[in-house]
Amino acid sequence: MRLTFHQLRLLLAVSREGGVSRAAQRLHLAQPTLSAQLRQLADQVGLPLFERVGRRLHLTAAGDAVVDTALRIEQELENLDETLAQLRGDVVGRLRLAVVSTAETFIPRLLGDFRRERPAVEVSLVVLNRGAVIRRLADNRDDLYIMSRPPEAPPVVATPFLANPLVVIAAADHPLAARAAVPIAELAGEEFVLREPGSGTRQAAEHFFAGRGLALRPRLELGSNEAVKQAVAGGLGLSLLSAHALAHAVDEGIAVLRVEDTPVLTHWQMVHPSGKRLTPLADAFLRFLQERAPELNRAAQTRLAAARH
């Protein structure tokens, strides 16, 4: 077969856009021109690449195989571009990140700092719940993924880079907020505001309390740290939340309870599929995070101390 990378890029565009018309618009091509290129590609492969179901095109098994190869070639060319740029002394490229929503309190700021050091770098960031990030990971759609609890499948490489202490929080006027020490058993009768099932924070909370013979009593399940904090400040229950999410806890009417065996220590981890070779830019970002970790840990400890007064 005499496939060209130009043809493969056209196929990738149609796959990503879900149709020839949208792909042609994005590529600034006439639709008949794009359709003719796809027919030539299918003729060389010897099998149909798409089938139409309703109004949308779907890849055939042959189409999936060609797209998978095209994605690998595209990634290798991007890696080559970054490697050559580094050899020239440049720092360029595109960094694609997917992070769980609990990391949104610090990752965007770090990305800003990273780009100020490397202004030619482009960044693509998506913030999603844990399930959606894991689906992107399984599809190998990004360079790196940030979460606190990596999945068991697919196989991954996980590199811890930052402590993620989880603390029990309550409204500032809650009776337990003034206590110098709170035995864990006293939380048995309390209602909790929790993240959605499956989130890393929810899993850590359930594991922590189950290990001490207690069952959580959920009153609310919410999809973001900000919503959880607002509900706690409003007196709707206690919660277990990352110290990194407490940037303005005192102003928000939240207190960190001095509960025995807390903070619950977890770690933020940088994750990528096992066997995936990191781009030079992704590797540079991982090193950057590891260098900034001590500063972030100190800031989290300062917030904890403020919230406990």
For each residue, the residues with C-beta under 8 A, 3 or more apart:
1: 44 45
2: 44
3: 7 8 41 44 45
4: 7 8
5: 8 9 73 77
6: 9 10 37
7: 3 4 10 11 37 38 40 41
8: 3 4 5 11 12 41 66 69 70 73 74
9: 5 6 12 13 70 74
10: 6 7 13 14 23 27 34 37 38 41
11: 7 8 14 15 38 41 49 63 66 67 70
12: 8 9 15 16 67 70 71 74
13: 9 10 16 17 23 26 27
14: 10 11 17 18 19 20 23 34 38 50 57
15: 11 12 18 59 63 67
16: 12 13 23
17: 13 14 22 23 26
18: 14 15 22 56 57
19: 14 22 23 55 56 57
20: 14 23 24 31 34 35 38 57
21: 24 25 31
22: 17 18 19 25 26
23: 10 13 14 16 17 19 20 26 27 34
24: 20 21 27 29 30 31 33 34
25: 21 22 28
26: 13 17 22 23
27: 10 13 23 24 34
28: 25
29: 24 33 34
30: 24 33 34
31: 20 21 24 34 35
32: 35 36
33: 24 29 30 36 37
34: 10 14 20 23 24 27 29 30 31 37 38
35: 20 31 32 38 39
36: 32 33 39 40
37: 6 7 10 33 34 40 41
38: 7 10 11 14 20 34 35 41 42 49 50
39: 35 36 42 43
40: 7 36 37 43 44
41: 3 7 8 10 11 37 38 44 45 49 66
42: 38 39 45 47 48 49
43: 39 40 46
44: 1 2 3 40 41
45: 1 3 41 42 49 62 66
46: 43
47: 42 60 62
48: 42 51 60 62 63
49: 11 38 41 42 45 59 60 62 63 66
50: 14 38 57 58 59 60 63
51: 48 57 58 60
52: 55 56 57 58
53: 56 58
54:
55: 19 52
56: 18 19 52 53
57: 14 18 19 20 50 51 52
58: 50 51 52 53
59: 15 49 50 63 64 67
60: 47 48 49 50 51 63 64
61: 64 65
62: 45 47 48 49 65 66
63: 11 15 48 49 50 59 60 66 67
64: 59 60 61 67 68
65: 61 62 68 69
66: 8 11 41 45 49 62 63 69 70
67: 11 12 15 59 63 64 70 71
68: 64 65 71 72
69: 8 65 66 72 73
70: 8 9 11 12 66 67 73 74
71: 12 67 68 74 75 140
72: 68 69 75 76
73: 5 8 69 70 76 77
74: 8 9 12 70 71 77 78
75: 71 72 78 79
76: 72 73 79 80
77: 5 73 74 80 81
78: 74 75 81 82 93 94 279
79: 75 76 82 83 277 279 280
80: 76 77 83 84
81: 77 78 84 85 92 93
82: 78 79 85 86 92 93 279 280 281
83: 79 80 86 87 280
84: 80 81 87 88
85: 81 82 88 90 91 92 93
86: 82 83 89 90 91 280
87: 83 84
88: 84 85
89: 86
90: 85 86 120
91: 85 86 118 120 121 281 284
92: 81 82 85 118 120 121
93: 78 81 82 85 121 122 279 280 281
94: 78 121 122 123 124 281
95: 121 122 123 124 143 144 279 281 282 285
96: 124 141 142 143 144
97: 107 111 123 124 125 126 142 143 144 145 146 285
98: 125 126 128 133 136 137 141 142 144 145 146
99: 103 104 107 125 126 127 128 133 145 146 147
100: 103 127 128 129 130 133 146 147 148 199 200
101: 104 127 128 129 223 224 225
102: 105 148 195 199 200 201 225 242 245
103: 99 100 106 107 127 146 147 268
104: 99 101 107 108 127 225
105: 102 225 242 244 245 247
106: 103 109 110 244 296
107: 97 99 103 104 110 111 125 127 146
108: 104 111 112 125
109: 106 112 113
110: 106 107 113 114 288 289 292
111: 97 107 108 114 115 123 125
112: 108 109 115 116
113: 109 110 116 117 292
114: 110 111 117 118 121 123 285 288
115: 111 112 118 119 121 123
116: 112 113 119
117: 113 114 288
118: 91 92 114 115 121 284
119: 115 116
120: 90 91 92
121: 91 92 93 94 95 114 115 118 281
122: 93 94 95
123: 94 95 97 111 114 115
124: 94 95 96 97 142
125: 97 98 99 107 108 111
126: 97 98 99 136 142
127: 99 100 101 103 104 107
128: 98 99 100 101 132 133 136
129: 100 101 132 133 196 198 199 223
130: 100 133 134 147 149 198 199 200
131: 134 135 198
132: 128 129 135 136
133: 98 99 100 128 129 130 136 137 145 147
134: 130 131 137 138 147 151
135: 131 132 138 139
136: 98 126 128 132 133 139 141 142 145
137: 98 133 134 140 141 142 145 151 154 156 271 272 273
138: 134 135 154
139: 135 136
140: 71 137 273 276
141: 96 98 136 137
142: 96 97 98 124 126 136 137 145
143: 95 96 97 272 278 279 281 282
144: 95 96 97 98 270 271 272 278 282 285 286
145: 97 98 99 133 136 137 142 270 271 272
146: 97 98 99 100 103 107 268 269 270 271
147: 99 100 103 130 133 134 150 200 268 269 271
148: 100 102 164 200 201 204 266 267 268 269
149: 130 200 203 204 266
150: 147 156 158 269 271
151: 134 137 154 156
152:
153:
154: 137 138 151 273 274
155: 273 274 275
156: 137 150 151 271 272 273 274
157: 271 272 273 274 276
158: 150 269 270 271
159: 269 270 271 286
160: 267 268 269
161: 267 268 269 270 286 289 290 293
162: 267 268 289 293 296 297
163: 265 266 267 268 293 297 300
164: 148 242 243 244 265 266 267 268
165: 242 243 263 264 265 266 300 304
166: 201 204 205 208 240 241 242 243 262 263 264 265 266
167: 240 241 242 243 246 256 257 259 262 263 264 304
168: 182 187 238 239 240 256 257 259 262
169: 229 232 238 239 240 241 246 249 254 255 256 257 307
170: 174 176 177 232 238 254 255 257
171: 174 177 232 233 234 235 253 254 255
172: 177 233 250 253 254 255
173: 177 235 253
174: 170 171 177 235 238 255 257
175: 178 179
176: 170 179 182 186 257
177: 170 171 172 173 174 255 257
178: 175
179: 175 176 182 257 258
180: 258
181: 258 260
182: 168 176 179 186 187 257 258 259 260
183: 186 259 260
184: 187 212 214 259 260 261
185: 188 214
186: 176 182 183 189 190
187: 168 182 184 190 209 214 238 259
188: 185 214
189: 186 217
190: 186 187 217 237 238
191: 217 218 219 236 237 238
192: 205 216 217 218 219 237 238 239 240
193: 218 219 220 222 228 231 232 236 237 238 239
194: 201 202 205 216 218 220 221 222 228 239 240
195: 102 199 201 202 221 222 223 225 228
196: 129 199 202 221 222 223
197: 202 221
198: 129 130 131 202 203
199: 100 102 129 130 195 196 202 203
200: 100 102 130 147 148 149 203 204 266
201: 102 148 166 194 195 204 205 240 241 242
202: 194 195 196 197 198 199 205 206
203: 149 198 199 200 206 207
204: 148 149 166 200 201 207 208 240 264 266
205: 166 192 194 201 202 208 209 216 240 264
206: 202 203 209 210 216
207: 203 204 210 211
208: 166 204 205 211 212 240 261 264
209: 187 205 206 212 214 215 216
210: 206 207 213 214 215
211: 207 208
212: 184 208 209 261
213: 210
214: 184 185 187 188 209 210
215: 209 210
216: 192 194 205 206 209
217: 189 190 191 192
218: 191 192 193 194 221
219: 191 192 193 236 237
220: 193 194 231 236 237
221: 194 195 196 197 218
222: 193 194 195 196 227 228 231
223: 101 129 195 196 227
224: 101 227 228
225: 101 102 104 105 195 228 229 241 242 245
226: 229 230
227: 222 223 224 230 231
228: 193 194 195 222 224 225 231 232 239 241
229: 169 225 226 232 233 239 241 245 246 249 252 254
230: 226 227 233 234 252
231: 193 220 222 227 228 234 236 237 239
232: 169 170 171 193 228 229 235 236 237 238 239 241 254
233: 171 172 229 230 252 253 254
234: 171 230 231
235: 171 173 174 232
236: 191 193 219 220 231 232
237: 190 191 192 193 219 220 231 232
238: 168 169 170 174 187 190 191 192 193 232 257
239: 168 169 192 193 194 228 229 231 232
240: 166 167 168 169 192 194 201 204 205 208 264
241: 166 167 169 201 225 228 229 232 245 246
242: 102 105 164 165 166 167 201 225 245 246
243: 164 165 166 167 246 256 263 300 301 303 304
244: 105 106 164 247 296 300 303
245: 102 105 225 229 241 242
246: 167 169 229 241 242 243 249 254 256 300 303 304 307
247: 105 244 303
248: 251 252
249: 169 229 246 252 254 255 256 303 306 307
250: 172 254 306 307 309
251: 248
252: 229 230 233 248 249
253: 171 172 173 233
254: 169 170 171 172 229 232 233 246 249 250 307
255: 169 170 171 172 174 177 249 307 308
256: 167 168 169 243 246 249 304 307 308
257: 167 168 169 170 174 176 177 179 182 238 262
258: 179 180 181 182 262 308
259: 167 168 182 183 184 187 262
260: 181 182 183 184
261: 184 208 212 264
262: 166 167 168 257 258 259
263: 165 166 167 243 304
264: 165 166 167 204 205 208 240 261
265: 163 164 165 166
266: 148 149 163 164 165 166 200 204
267: 148 160 161 162 163 164
268: 103 146 147 148 160 161 162 163 164
269: 146 147 148 150 158 159 160 161
270: 144 145 146 158 159 161 286 289
271: 137 144 145 146 147 150 156 157 158 159
272: 137 143 144 145 156 157 276 278 282
273: 137 140 154 155 156 157 276
274: 154 155 156 157
275: 155
276: 140 157 272 273
277: 79
278: 143 144 272 282 283 286
279: 78 79 82 93 95 143 282 283
280: 79 82 83 86 93 283 284
281: 82 91 93 94 95 121 143 284 285
282: 95 143 144 272 278 279 285 286
283: 278 279 280 286 287
284: 91 118 280 281 287 288
285: 95 97 114 144 281 282 288 289
286: 144 159 161 270 278 282 283 289 290
287: 283 284 290 291
288: 110 114 117 284 285 291 292
289: 110 161 162 270 285 286 292 293
290: 161 286 287 293
291: 287 288
292: 110 113 288 289 295 296
293: 161 162 163 289 290 296 297
294: 297 298
295: 292 298 299
296: 106 162 244 292 293 299 300
297: 162 163 293 294 300 301
298: 294 295 301 302
299: 295 296 302 303
300: 163 165 243 244 246 296 297 303 304
301: 243 297 298 304 305
302: 298 299 305 306
303: 243 244 246 247 249 299 300 306 307
304: 165 167 243 246 256 263 300 301 307 308
305: 301 302 308 309
306: 249 250 302 303 309
307: 169 246 249 250 254 255 256 303 304
308: 255 256 258 304 305
309: 250 305 306
